[in-house]
Amino acid sequence: MLADVAVLTAAHCVPPGAAVRVHFRERGQPVLEAPMSVLRHPGYRANAVQERTRSIDLALIRLANPLPPRFQPATLSGLEAPAGTRLSVGGFGLSREGDASTTGTWRSAWIEASEPFGPSRVLLWARAGAGIGACQGDSGGPILNAGRDVVAVTSWTTGEGSARCGQLTQGALLGPQRGWIDSALLGWGRQASWR
């Protein structure tokens, strides 16, 4: 959450025409909030992999009703994360690949920034030990610099061999997209906290 009515996620998590909801629990009961609007980054390309083109996999969700006060806005970081930077990744995705019953619990893991394809001004890549890192369902979750400030949003993951989880985690860096984030929030009468 960036503000009481603004949630930052991955654009592929909110495809056009989908029944998107922001899910949280209130007094132990599930709450599903329909968005007032969804704003995908203009640089997002749903078919980027097939077309081998760059994509900025970020989206902002505007809620009609403010989230409860117990939710505090995240602090964003415009800093780069060069190879070797200690990061943490978190999400509600699978803890065991292929086992849908392992979703729905917040988990986080320490990972390390890597540059498998050279330095990037748009993407962040990170590695960890075998089986550690993001998995299916963690997309849209935060990648935090030293476990504090959100430096990127998880967009993709792969594993060793045929595995799809736990080896390499990719995220969209927020610093280069600060102008877009700030402009969108300002239009909604809100602002993000940056460090």
N, C-alpha and C positions, 0 to 999 in steps of 0.2 A: 504494500500500500504506500502510495506517495502522498496522499492527502485523504481526508475523511470520505471523499467521493471519487477518488482516483486510484486505480490499480494498474500496475505495470506488469506486462506478461510478454510471452512470445506471440508474434502475429499468427503463427501456424496453429496456435491453441484457440483462436477465435475466427475460424473461416467464415466467409460470407454465407448467410443463409442458415447457419447452425444455431441451435437453441443454446446460446451461451448463458451461463449463470455463474455468479460468484458465490462460492459455498463456504460457510463457516458454521460454527455451533454457538448457540445462545441458550444458556441454562440447560445444557446437555442435549438440546434438540437441534437438528439440522435446519439451517436457513439457506435458501437459494434465492439470491437477489438477481433479478433480471437487469441487464445494463440499460441505461438511458441511451448510451451511444458507445460505439467502438471505433477507435481511430487507429488504423494500421499505419505503420511508417510508410511514407511514399516510396522508399527504396526497397520495400519488401516484395519479393518475387516468389510466389508459391511454387513455381516450377524451376527454381534456380538450379537445382541439382541436375535435372535433365538438360537444361540449357547451358550448364556450366557458366553461370553468371553470378555476380555478387548479389547478395540479398541482406537487408537489414531486418532481421526477424524480431521486431519489437511492435507492441501494440499497447495502447492505453484504453482502459475501460472506465467509462464515467457512469457512476451509480446515481439513481434518482434519490436514494436515501443515504445519509451518512452512515458509515460503519460505526458500531458501538465505540465509546471512548476508550475501551481497553485496548483497541488497536492503535498502535503508535506508528507514525510515518517513518519509513526507512530513510536513512541518510545515504545519498548517492555519492559515488566517488568518480571524479573525472580523471583520475590518475591512470596511467598505463600500468600493465602488469607484465613486465618483462620476464623472460625465462628464469625460473628459480623462485618466483614470488610465491609465498605460502598463501593459499586461498582455502575457502571452505565452500562447498556446494550443498544446497539443501532442497528438499522437495518431498512430496507425498507419493512419489512413484513406487514402482516395484522394488522390493528388496531382494527378490529372487526372480530372475528373468523367466518369463513365461508363466508365472504364478500370480494371477490377478488377485488372489486372496491376500497378497502381501502389500497391497496399496492402502492408502488412507492414513498412514501414520507418518508424522514429520520425522525425517531422518536427515542427518548431515554428515559429511565426511571431509577430512582434510585432503586437499589435492595440491599439486604444484604446477604453476604456469609452465608451459612448454611452447616451443615454436617449431612444430614439425614441418611447417611449410614456409618458414621464415617469418620475420616480424610482420604484424598486421596492424593497420590503423582502425580496423572495423571489428575484427573477431579476436576472441581470446580462446586459446586451447589449453587444457590442463590434463595432467596425468596423475595417476596414483597407483598403488599396488593392484595386483590382479583382483578383479571383482569389486574394486572401490571406485566410486565416482557416480555420476548420474546414471539413471536408467529410464526406461519408458515411464511416462507419467510425471517426470521431474521437469519437463520443459516448462518454461515460464517462471521457474524458480530462481532464487538469487544465487549468484556467485559473489562471495564476499571477500574483500581485501583484509587479510589478517582476522577474519571472522567478525568484522565490524561494519564496514560500509559496502554497499552494493556497487560492484565495479562492472558487472555484466549480468545478463539474463540468459539462463540455459536455453539452448536451441537444438542441440543435437548430441548424440553420444554413440560410441561404438565400443565393441569389446574385442577380445582376442579371437582369432579364427572366425567362426560363424556367429559368435556372440554379438549382441547388440548393445550391451551395457558394460560399464565398469572399467574401461581402459582409457579412452580419450573422451573428454567432455568439451564441448564447444559452446561458447556464449557470445552474444552481441555486446560489445563494449558500450558503456553508456556515455563516457566522456565525449566521443565524437558526435553523439546524438543529443548533446545537452540543449542546443538551440531548439530542436524539434520538441523535446520534452517540456522545456520551459515555456515555449510559445503555446503549446496545447493546454498546459495547466493554467497559464495566465488567461486564456480564453474561457476557462471554466471558473475563473475567480480564485484560483489556488496557486500555490507555488511549491516547488520541491526544495528539500534541504540538501545542499551539496557541501562536500568537504574537499 
